[in-house]
Amino acid sequence: MRNLLKSGFLLLVLPLIVGCGGGPSEPQEPLEDRAKELFTALGTQDYSKAYLLCSPDFRSDISEDEFTKKMSLFGGLGTAEKFKEAEIVETTIHENGESGIVSYKLLDDEKTSDQRWVLADGHWWWEKNRMMFQGS
């Protein structure tokens, strides 16, 4: 009877020790998923969707209309097409856990670029550089 109880206990506890599954296996996975979502939006020139992935702080300073107009200029220069096959090279989450960097390469480009992301309200947000929006 004692062995039977031990066996039953192990059957209940073992899945908890091994892991519950269902959640991300690596802490950077949610950030990478969000970056891929952004790459898809940029690659299809869905700038409204890309805008919604920008940080709340960015969106409080830059309107969706302004964002869409500026981003459309770059998409028209062939940049959008390159995002369709963007490849994540490295993802770094800073020690505070509230910010990170996604390093990526665009289609047919050997140069690695970085995107800064911030964690707020349980979601990762693209911290878009405001430089291209100054003076608008």
Secondary structure, DSSP 8 states (H G I E B T S, - for coil): -HHHHHHHHHHHHHHHHH---SS-SSTTHHHHHHHHHHHHHHHTT-HHHHHHTB-HHHHHHS-HHHHHHHHHHHHHTTHHHHHTT-EEEEEEE-TTSSEEEEEEE-TT---EEEEEEEEETTEEEE---SGGGTT-
